[in-house]
Amino acid sequence: MPGRFAIKPGRATPLGATFDGEGVNFAVFSEHATRMTLCLFSEDGKDETLTIDLPEHDGHVWHGYLTGIRPGQHYGYRAHGPYRPDEGHRFNPHKLLIDPYAKKLSGAPRWHDALMGYDVSAMHKDLTFDTRNSAPYMPKSIVVDPCFSWGNDRAPRTPLHETIIYEAHVKGLTAAKPGTAWPGTYLALASDPVIDHLVKLGITAIELLPVHAFIDDRFLLDKGLKNYWGYMSIGFFAPEPRYMATKDIGEFQHMVARLHAAGIEVILDVVYNHTAEGNQLGPTLSFKGLDNASYYRLAETPRYYINDTGTGNTLNVDHPMVLRMIMDSLRYWVEIMHVDGFRFDLCSTLGRTEEGGFDRGAAFFDAIRQDPVLSRVKLIAEPWDIGPGGYQLGAFPPPFSEWNDKFRDEVRAFWRGDAGHAPRLANRLTGSAQQFDHDTRPATSSVNFLTAHDGFTLMDVVSYAEKHNEANGEENRDGHSENLSDNMGEEGPTTDKARRAARALRRRNMLATLLFSQGTPMILAGDELGNSQRGNNNAYCQDNEIGWVDWGAADPDFLAFVQKLITFRKDHPILRQKRFLHSRPRLIDGKPDLFWRRPDGEVMGEEDWAQPDLRCIVSELRTASGTPEYATQEHAILCVYNGGAGVNVTLPPPPEGRRWVRHIDTARPYAGPKPAREVARVRESSVVVFVQEETTAKRN
């Protein structure tokens, strides 16, 4: 075998395994290693066929070039250096390591004690040294040629103010979808039945839960469960193999091309805040064995890890080569895989400096903002972690948008009937300006959502008062205990017609609130169908019917109403404004861009907002000052959010030649547009939307 290949010095860039038509350049970073061994394996990944030291070492990058190597070659690394956990070093050449830049992995680790760098049976655990070979249990990195025939693929580049995000899981969305080949895979997501559903619904972007290669936690496998969500990344360049039907990374590219052809962007939920290697008692799979002291933020006693993520470790984004890896990964997914944006899990962690505090001017944010590739894609922060000062809603620099959990909580509380939430809801309806209206950030910076993968589905929000996570095997201790949910008199599914109708109405109210608010709306996959997770609000380990979307139980009437709401939002630019509405006079007519009214038509005063029993909000929306392009299309939209008893609402007098037309009424979801009287009846617990139209407007 050695005679087949010739080793040359190669290059320190690019990092990873790069095929050039004649051979492969291997380059891997390690600042503290003393020697780096490249290991080649047979086609099935079982036999180690060649072991060779990389001959060059420049700028802490070990590299070498092998002629005769082609795509499909399985490989891994063994890093030599000090095993001194007390100093932060955990080198162990007996452990085969995944290339951090691997574009493809052969699978996932098979759990065995040999994956640990230490003797698990020893008293002092990680201070000991294990000499067992981990290669038989490790996935192998695979050389690939990522070229793909993209044809006429073009990114939709939908502006944020026109974007409607659909958060979905590759397998969860497709595993039970009728008519799809290869259910649970990228190819299934690219199939006509799935794309047709998204197009008819009106979705403009699909946000996928992690698709970077990840592992199943050992404790989950021991309980017969899996890491379903995928927030335990081990490869930041490799698509997760379990979602491939033919084990070809081109399947992911095909999926992106098909979604683009339908006008749908692809956003990836990415996890750069930690890895799957856990704390000092975790396995040695890649980063820990390559250079533990560089890749991870270590505690004052460097045997231990800083754990701002709750997963055991925290990536050291402040290190230039770790930051480079993240930036290279992001650019790879944009330039080679053609994705359109990213949602950063626990993004506060990425803004922590060497001292541990959050800094909106941290190197990670500055690097992205100046990058010519990444500054033009959608960037969404999950604005918290569990570290000190980790909750940073509204603090991220432009062009980042942020998940707004306060929107979720206020909408749920208001429609549940909690007292005192009407004024807070008003703030959420207008883009949460208190958090986001600074540094010329647009109202679309607030990514508004009612539900997400983490928590109840929308159906469960109105069906369960308590979480029911027994299937997770933790005696229902996991998951959030306060969900601002309400079973409306009966826990779980019900056959009571009145209760079912009340639950459907509340779901319509909440989705109408979401879609008629300023900001960027995000819908959880399956909510439009009435999908339930049986009260499980932490389905991270439920790779089964609990976690999957139940297409068979879909509610076609509710789906039609959600389609109606999305279409209405798209048809009315006033609802999609980027500029915040602050009741400021407009240049075009000197009138305010926003009125808050009482049901009797009068403008709200401070004493009205202070009423503890306030249950009805009436907002009259106009185009914001400085946006005259919308002024000729619509004069005003009036939205009534009535969380109390039925009420008569006096509509403000429209200008001459115009009239108010009732378009949306959640209490009468199938009613078409109808001219309104001066005083309109709004039923109990409902949302009603009126549009000012010309009296000569033709109706279908």
C-alpha positions in Angstrom: 0.0 0.0 0.0 2.7 2.7 0.9 4.2 2.3 -2.6 1.0 3.4 -4.3 1.3 6.9 -2.9 3.9 9.6 -2.9 3.9 12.1 0.0 4.8 15.7 -0.7 4.8 18.8 1.6 1.5 20.1 0.2 0.0 23.4 1.4 -1.3 24.8 4.7 -4.4 26.1 2.9 -7.1 25.3 2.5 -7.7 23.3 5.6 -9.3 19.9 5.2 -8.9 17.3 2.5 -8.8 19.0 -0.9 -8.9 16.9 -4.1 -7.3 18.6 -7.2 -7.7 15.8 -9.8 -4.4 14.1 -9.1 -4.3 13.7 -5.4 -5.4 15.2 -2.1 -3.9 17.9 0.1 -4.5 17.3 3.8 -4.2 20.2 6.2 -5.3 20.3 9.9 -4.8 22.8 12.7 -3.2 22.0 16.0 -1.1 24.5 18.0 0.1 22.2 20.7 0.5 18.8 18.9 4.1 17.5 18.5 3.2 15.2 15.6 0.2 14.5 13.3 -0.5 11.2 11.7 -2.8 10.7 8.8 -4.6 7.3 8.7 -6.1 5.9 5.5 -8.8 3.2 5.6 -10.3 0.7 3.2 -13.5 1.5 1.2 -15.7 0.0 4.0 -13.8 2.0 6.6 -12.8 -1.1 8.6 -9.1 -1.6 7.8 -6.4 0.9 8.4 -4.4 0.6 5.2 -1.8 3.4 5.5 -0.4 5.4 8.4 1.8 8.4 7.5 3.0 11.5 9.4 2.2 14.8 7.8 5.6 16.2 6.8 5.1 19.9 7.2 4.0 22.2 9.9 3.4 25.9 9.2 1.6 28.4 11.4 0.3 25.5 13.6 -1.2 23.8 10.5 0.1 20.3 9.7 -0.1 19.4 6.0 0.9 17.0 3.3 -0.1 16.0 -0.2 -0.7 12.5 -1.3 -0.9 11.6 -5.0 -3.2 8.9 -6.2 -5.9 9.6 -3.6 -9.4 10.1 -4.9 -12.9 11.1 -3.6 -14.3 8.3 -1.5 -11.1 7.7 0.4 -11.8 7.1 4.1 -9.3 8.8 6.5 -8.8 10.2 10.0 -6.0 11.6 12.2 -4.0 10.7 15.3 -2.6 13.6 17.2 0.6 13.2 19.3 1.4 15.5 22.2 1.2 15.8 26.0 -1.6 14.1 27.9 -1.8 16.6 30.8 -5.5 17.3 31.6 -4.3 19.5 34.5 -2.8 21.8 31.8 -5.7 21.4 29.4 -3.9 19.0 27.0 -5.6 15.6 26.1 -3.6 14.2 23.3 -3.9 10.5 22.8 -2.7 8.9 19.5 -4.7 5.8 20.2 -7.8 7.7 19.4 -8.8 8.2 15.8 -10.0 11.7 15.2 -12.5 13.2 12.8 -11.1 16.0 10.5 -12.9 19.2 11.6 -13.1 20.2 8.0 -14.4 16.8 6.7 -17.1 17.3 4.1 -18.6 13.9 4.6 -18.6 11.3 7.4 -19.2 7.6 7.1 -21.7 7.5 9.9 -21.8 8.1 13.7 -19.6 6.7 16.5 -20.5 3.3 17.9 -20.4 3.8 21.6 -17.6 1.9 23.3 -15.3 2.8 26.2 -12.4 2.9 23.8 -13.8 6.3 22.6 -12.7 7.8 25.9 -9.2 9.1 26.2 -9.0 7.8 29.8 -9.6 4.6 31.6 -13.3 4.7 32.6 -12.7 2.1 35.3 -10.0 4.1 37.0 -10.6 6.0 40.2 -9.4 9.3 38.9 -11.1 8.9 35.5 -9.9 11.5 33.0 -6.5 11.9 34.7 -5.6 8.4 33.5 -4.6 7.4 29.9 -6.3 4.7 27.8 -4.4 2.9 25.1 -7.2 1.1 23.3 -7.6 1.9 19.6 -10.8 3.7 19.0 -10.8 3.4 15.2 -13.1 0.4 15.0 -15.8 2.4 16.7 -15.3 5.8 15.0 -16.9 7.2 11.8 -14.3 8.0 9.1 -13.9 11.3 7.4 -14.3 10.9 3.6 -12.7 12.8 0.8 -15.3 14.3 -1.5 -15.5 16.4 -4.6 -18.3 18.8 -3.7 -18.9 20.0 -7.3 -22.6 19.9 -8.3 -24.4 20.8 -11.5 -26.5 23.7 -10.3 -27.9 24.6 -13.6 -29.9 27.9 -13.4 -30.1 27.8 -9.6 -30.6 31.3 -8.1 -31.1 32.3 -4.5 -34.6 33.8 -4.1 -33.2 36.6 -1.9 -36.5 37.4 -0.4 -36.4 40.6 1.6 -36.9 40.1 5.3 -40.1 42.2 5.4 -41.6 39.7 2.8 -40.2 36.6 4.5 -42.3 34.0 6.3 -40.2 31.3 8.0 -41.2 27.7 8.5 -39.1 25.9 11.1 -38.9 22.2 10.3 -36.9 19.0 10.9 -35.8 17.1 7.8 -37.0 13.8 9.1 -39.9 15.1 11.3 -41.5 16.9 8.4 -41.2 14.1 5.8 -41.2 10.7 7.7 -45.0 10.4 7.6 -45.8 12.5 4.6 -47.8 10.5 2.1 -46.5 10.2 -1.4 -42.8 10.9 -0.7 -40.0 8.6 -1.7 -37.2 8.1 0.7 -39.1 9.5 3.7 -37.0 11.2 6.4 -34.3 12.4 4.0 -33.1 15.4 2.0 -34.7 13.8 -1.1 -38.0 13.6 0.6 -37.8 17.3 1.5 -37.1 17.9 -2.2 -40.2 16.0 -3.3 -43.3 17.4 -5.0 -45.7 16.6 -2.1 -43.6 18.5 0.4 -42.7 21.5 -1.8 -46.3 21.8 -3.0 -47.5 22.0 0.6 -45.0 24.8 1.4 -45.8 26.7 -1.8 -49.6 26.5 -1.2 -49.1 27.6 2.4 -47.2 30.6 1.3 -43.8 29.9 3.0 -40.8 31.8 1.7 -38.1 30.2 3.8 -37.6 26.9 5.5 -35.4 26.9 8.6 -34.0 23.4 9.2 -33.0 22.0 12.6 -29.4 21.0 12.6 -28.1 19.1 9.6 -24.4 19.3 10.5 -23.2 15.8 11.3 -24.1 15.0 15.0 -24.1 12.1 17.4 -26.6 10.2 19.5 -25.8 10.6 23.2 -24.8 7.4 24.9 -27.3 7.9 27.7 -30.1 8.2 25.1 -29.2 5.0 23.3 -29.0 3.2 26.6 -32.7 4.1 27.0 -33.7 3.2 23.5 -33.9 6.8 22.4 -32.0 9.0 19.9 -30.7 12.6 19.6 -33.6 13.6 17.4 -33.1 17.4 17.2 -29.4 17.1 16.4 -27.9 19.8 18.7 -24.7 17.8 19.3 -22.6 18.6 16.3 -19.3 16.8 15.5 -18.8 18.0 11.9 -19.4 21.6 10.8 -18.9 20.9 7.1 -20.5 17.4 6.7 -24.3 17.0 6.1 -25.8 14.5 8.6 -25.5 11.1 7.0 -28.8 9.7 8.5 -30.7 12.1 6.2 -29.0 10.8 3.0 -30.8 8.1 1.0 -27.8 7.2 -1.1 -25.0 8.6 1.1 -24.2 11.3 -1.5 -23.9 14.9 -0.3 -25.3 15.9 -3.7 -28.7 15.0 -2.2 -28.5 18.1 0.0 -27.6 20.3 -2.9 -30.4 18.8 -5.0 -32.8 19.7 -2.1 -31.6 23.3 -2.0 -32.0 23.6 -5.8 -35.5 22.2 -5.8 -36.6 24.6 -3.0 -35.0 27.5 -4.7 -36.9 26.7 -7.9 -40.1 27.0 -5.9 -39.0 30.3 -4.5 -38.2 29.0 -1.0 -35.0 29.9 0.8 -33.1 27.4 3.0 -31.9 28.6 6.4 -29.8 26.3 8.6 -30.0 26.1 12.4 -26.3 25.9 13.3 -24.5 24.9 16.5 -21.1 26.6 16.8 -21.3 27.2 20.5 -20.3 23.7 21.6 -19.5 20.2 20.3 -20.6 16.7 21.0 -17.5 15.9 23.0 -19.0 17.0 26.3 -16.9 17.8 29.4 -13.7 16.1 30.8 -15.6 12.8 31.0 -16.8 13.0 27.4 -15.4 11.1 24.4 -12.4 12.0 22.3 -13.8 12.3 18.8 -12.1 15.3 17.2 -11.4 18.7 18.7 -10.5 17.4 22.1 -7.8 15.1 20.7 -6.5 17.6 18.1 -6.0 20.5 20.5 -8.2 20.7 23.5 -6.6 23.9 24.8 -7.2 25.8 21.6 -10.7 24.6 20.6 -12.4 24.9 24.0 -12.8 27.6 26.6 -11.3 26.1 29.7 -11.9 26.9 33.4 -9.3 28.5 35.7 -8.3 24.9 36.5 -7.9 23.8 32.8 -8.8 20.2 33.5 -12.4 21.5 33.4 -14.5 23.3 30.8 -16.5 26.5 30.9 -20.0 25.5 30.3 -22.1 28.5 29.2 -24.1 26.1 26.9 -25.3 23.5 29.3 -23.8 20.7 27.3 -20.5 20.3 29.0 -18.2 22.5 26.9 -18.0 25.8 25.0 -16.1 26.4 21.8 -13.4 29.0 22.1 -14.6 31.4 19.4 -12.1 34.0 20.6 -9.3 31.8 19.2 -8.4 33.0 15.7 -8.3 29.4 14.2 -11.5 28.4 15.8 -13.2 31.5 14.5 -11.6 30.8 11.1 -13.2 27.3 11.1 -16.6 28.7 11.9 -16.3 31.3 9.1 -15.0 28.7 6.6 -17.9 26.5 7.5 -20.5 29.2 7.0 -19.0 30.2 3.7 -18.9 26.6 2.6 -22.6 26.2 3.2 -23.4 29.4 1.3 -21.0 29.1 -1.6 -20.9 25.3 -2.2 -24.3 24.2 -0.8 -26.1 27.4 -1.7 -28.0 27.9 1.6 -29.5 31.3 2.2 -29.0 32.0 5.9 -28.3 30.7 9.4 -30.0 30.7 12.8 -27.3 30.6 15.4 -28.1 28.4 18.4 -27.2 30.0 21.7 -25.7 32.9 19.9 -24.8 34.8 23.1 -22.0 32.3 23.5 -20.5 33.3 20.1 -20.3 36.9 21.4 -18.4 36.1 24.6 -14.9 37.4 24.9 -11.8 35.8 26.5 -13.0 37.3 29.8 -16.3 35.6 29.5 -18.7 38.6 29.0 -21.0 39.3 26.1 -19.8 41.9 23.6 -21.9 42.9 20.6 -18.6 44.0 19.1 -16.9 40.6 19.6 -14.7 39.1 16.9 -17.4 36.8 15.6 -19.9 39.5 14.9 -17.2 41.8 13.3 -16.0 39.0 11.1 -19.4 38.2 9.8 -20.4 41.9 9.3 -17.4 42.6 7.1 -17.5 39.3 5.2 -18.6 39.8 1.5 -20.3 36.4 1.4 -21.9 36.1 4.8 -23.1 39.8 5.2 -25.6 39.2 2.3 -27.4 36.2 3.8 -30.0 36.0 6.5 -28.5 35.9 10.0 -30.7 35.1 13.0 -29.6 34.9 16.6 -31.0 32.8 19.4 -30.2 35.7 21.8 -29.4 33.7 25.0 -27.3 31.0 26.6 -27.1 29.8 30.2 -23.9 31.7 31.1 -23.7 34.9 33.2 -25.6 37.7 31.5 -26.6 35.4 28.8 -30.0 36.8 28.0 -29.3 39.4 25.3 -32.6 40.0 23.5 -32.2 43.1 21.3 -28.5 43.5 21.9 -27.2 42.0 18.7 -25.7 44.2 16.0 -27.2 44.6 12.5 -27.7 42.8 10.2 -28.7 40.1 12.8 -32.3 39.4 13.5 -33.3 37.6 16.7 -35.7 35.1 18.0 -38.2 37.0 20.2 -39.4 34.8 23.0 -41.1 37.8 24.6 -43.5 37.9 21.7 -44.3 34.2 22.2 -44.9 34.7 25.9 -47.1 37.8 25.7 -49.3 36.4 22.9 -49.9 33.2 24.8 -50.6 35.1 28.1 -53.0 37.6 26.4 -55.1 34.9 24.7 -55.1 32.7 27.8 -56.8 35.7 29.5 -54.0 36.7 31.9 -54.6 40.1 33.4 -52.3 43.1 32.6 -50.9 41.8 29.3 -52.8 44.0 26.9 -50.2 46.9 27.0 -47.4 44.4 26.7 -49.0 42.8 23.7 -49.3 46.2 22.0 -45.5 46.5 22.2 -45.1 43.1 20.5 -47.6 44.0 17.7 -45.4 46.8 16.6 -42.1 45.0 16.4 -41.0 45.1 20.1 -39.5 48.5 19.5 -38.3 48.7 23.1 -35.8 45.9 22.3 -35.1 46.5 18.6 -35.5 50.1 17.6 -31.9 51.3 17.9 -28.8 51.5 15.6 -31.2 51.9 12.6 -32.3 48.3 13.0 -35.6 47.5 11.1 -38.7 46.1 12.7 -37.9 42.8 10.9 -35.1 42.3 13.4 -37.7 40.7 15.7 -38.4 37.1 14.6 -41.8 36.6 16.0 -42.9 33.1 16.9 -45.6 31.3 18.9 -44.0 27.9 19.0 -40.7 26.3 18.0 -39.1 22.9 18.2 -38.3 23.5 21.9 -41.7 23.6 23.6 -45.3 22.8 23.0 -46.8 22.8 19.5 -49.6 25.3 18.9 -52.2 22.5 19.3 -50.6 21.5 22.6 -50.6 25.1 23.9 -54.4 25.0 23.9 -54.7 21.3 24.9 -52.4 20.8 27.9 -52.0 22.7 31.1 -49.0 20.5 32.1 -46.1 19.0 30.2 -46.1 15.3 29.5 -42.6 14.2 28.9 -42.7 10.8 30.4 -41.5 9.2 27.1 -38.2 10.9 27.6 -37.3 8.6 30.5 -36.6 11.4 33.0 -39.8 11.1 35.0 -41.2 14.2 33.5 -38.5 16.4 35.1 -37.1 17.8 31.8 -38.5 20.6 29.7 -40.1 23.9 30.8 -42.7 23.7 33.5 -44.3 27.1 32.7 -45.6 27.1 29.2 -48.3 29.8 29.4 -50.6 27.1 28.1 -54.3 26.2 28.9 -56.2 22.9 28.4 -59.5 24.8 28.3 -61.1 22.4 30.8 -59.8 19.0 29.7 -56.2 17.8 29.6 -55.2 16.4 26.2 -57.4 15.4 23.2 -61.2 15.9 23.6 -64.3 14.8 21.8 -66.3 17.7 23.2 -67.4 19.8 20.2 -67.6 23.1 22.1 -64.1 22.6 23.6 -62.6 21.6 20.2 -64.2 24.7 18.6 -62.8 26.9 21.4 -59.3 25.5 21.0 -59.4 26.0 17.2 -60.6 29.6 17.7 -57.7 30.3 20.1 -55.2 28.9 17.7 -56.7 31.1 14.9 -56.4 34.1 17.2 -52.7 33.4 18.0 -51.7 32.8 14.4 -53.6 36.0 13.3 -51.7 37.9 16.0 -48.4 36.5 14.7 -49.1 37.3 11.0 -50.5 40.8 11.6 -47.6 41.9 13.8 -44.6 43.9 12.7 -41.5 41.7 12.5 -40.5 38.5 10.7 -43.0 35.7 11.4 -41.9 32.1 12.0 -44.3 29.2 12.0 -43.5 25.7 13.4 -44.0 22.9 11.0 -47.2 21.1 11.6 -48.9 24.0 13.5 -50.9 24.7 10.3 -52.2 21.2 10.4 -53.1 20.9 14.1 -50.1 18.7 14.9 -49.7 17.5 18.5 -46.7 16.0 20.3 -49.1 14.5 23.0 -48.1 17.2 25.5 -44.3 16.6 25.2 -42.6 20.0 25.3 -39.0 18.6 25.0 -39.2 16.1 22.2 -35.4 16.3 21.5 -35.1 12.5 21.8 -38.4 11.4 20.2 -37.4 10.2 16.7 -40.8 8.7 16.3 -44.5 9.6 15.9 -44.3 12.0 18.9 -41.7 14.1 17.2 -42.8 13.7 13.6 -45.5 15.8 11.9 -48.8 13.8 11.8 -50.0 14.4 8.3 -52.8 11.8 8.7 -54.5 13.9 11.4 -54.3 17.2 9.5 -57.2 19.6 9.8 -57.9 20.9 6.3 -60.2 23.7 7.5 -57.5 25.1 9.8 -54.9 24.7 7.1 -57.1 26.7 4.7 -57.4 29.5 7.3 -53.7 29.7 7.9 -53.2 30.0 4.1 -55.8 32.8 4.2 -53.9 34.7 6.9 -50.6 34.4 5.0 -52.1 35.5 1.8 -53.7 38.5 3.5 -50.3 39.5 5.0 -48.6 39.2 1.6 -51.4 41.3 0.0 -51.2 44.2 2.5 -47.8 46.0 2.7 -48.9 47.9 5.8 -48.5 44.7 7.8 -45.0 44.1 6.5 -43.4 47.5 7.1 -39.7 47.6 8.0 -40.0 51.0 9.8 -41.3 51.1 13.4 -44.6 52.7 14.0 -44.5 55.2 16.8 -47.6 57.3 16.2 -45.4 59.9 14.5 -46.8 62.3 11.9 -46.4 61.2 8.4 -44.8 63.6 5.8 -47.4 62.7 3.3 -50.4 64.0 5.2 -49.3 65.0 8.7 -51.3 62.3 10.4 -49.9 59.8 12.8 -48.7 56.4 11.4 -50.4 54.5 14.2 -53.5 55.0 16.4 -54.3 53.0 19.5 -58.1 53.3 20.0 -60.7 52.3 22.5 -63.7 50.3 21.3 -65.7 53.6 21.2 -63.3 55.0 18.6 -61.5 57.4 20.9 -57.7 57.4 21.0 -56.3 55.5 24.0 -54.9 57.6 27.0 -52.6 56.6 29.7 -55.5 55.9 32.0 -57.0 53.5 29.5 -53.7 51.5 29.2 -53.6 51.3 33.0 -57.0 49.6 33.4 -56.3 46.2 34.9 -59.2 44.6 33.1 -58.2 45.8 29.7 -58.9 42.9 27.3 -59.4 44.6 23.9 -56.8 46.4 21.8 -57.7 48.3 18.6 -54.8 49.4 16.4 -55.2 51.5 13.3 -52.1 51.1 11.1 -50.9 53.4 8.4 -47.7 53.6 6.4 -44.7 54.8 8.5 -43.3 58.2 7.9 -40.8 58.1 5.0 -42.4 55.2 3.1 -44.6 57.0 0.6 -44.4 54.1 -1.8 -47.0 52.3 0.2 -49.3 55.3 0.8 -51.0 55.0 -2.6 -51.8 51.3 -2.1 -53.7 51.5 1.2 -54.9 54.2 3.5 -55.2 52.2 6.7 -55.8 48.8 8.3 -57.6 48.5 11.6 -57.0 45.4 13.8 -59.1 44.4 16.8 -57.6 42.0 19.3 -60.4 41.1 21.6 -59.5 38.8 24.4 -62.7 39.5 26.4 -66.4 39.5 25.9 -68.1 40.5 22.7 -67.8 44.3 22.1 -69.1 47.0 19.7 -66.2 48.8 18.0 -66.7 52.2 16.5 -64.7 52.5 13.3 -63.0 55.9 12.7 -64.6 57.8 9.8 -62.9 56.9 6.5 -61.9 59.6 4.0 -64.3 60.5 1.3 -64.6 57.8 -1.3 -63.4 55.0 1.0 -65.1 52.6 3.4 -64.1 50.0 5.9 -64.3 46.3 4.8 -64.1 43.4 7.2 -61.6 41.0 5.7 -60.5 38.7 8.6 -62.7 37.4 11.5 -61.3 34.5 13.4 -64.8 33.9 14.9 -66.1 33.5 11.3 -63.1 32.0 9.6 -64.9 31.1 6.3 -66.6 34.5 5.8 -65.5 36.6 2.8 -64.8 40.3 2.7 -67.8 42.4 3.7 -68.4 46.2 4.0 -68.6 47.2 7.7 -71.0 49.5 9.4 -69.9 52.5 11.5 -70.2 50.4 14.6 -69.0 46.8 14.1 -69.7 43.9 16.4 -66.6 41.9 17.4 -67.3 38.6 19.0 -65.9 37.3 22.2 -62.2 36.2 22.0 -61.5 37.0 18.4 -59.4 39.0 16.0 -61.1 41.1 13.4 -59.3 43.1 10.7 -60.8 45.9 8.6 -59.2 47.5 5.5 -60.0 50.9 4.1 -60.8 50.5 0.5 -62.2 52.6 -2.3 -66.0 52.4 -2.4 -65.7 51.5 -6.1 -63.4 48.6 -5.5 -64.6 45.5 -7.3 -65.0 42.3 -5.3 -64.9 38.7 -6.5 
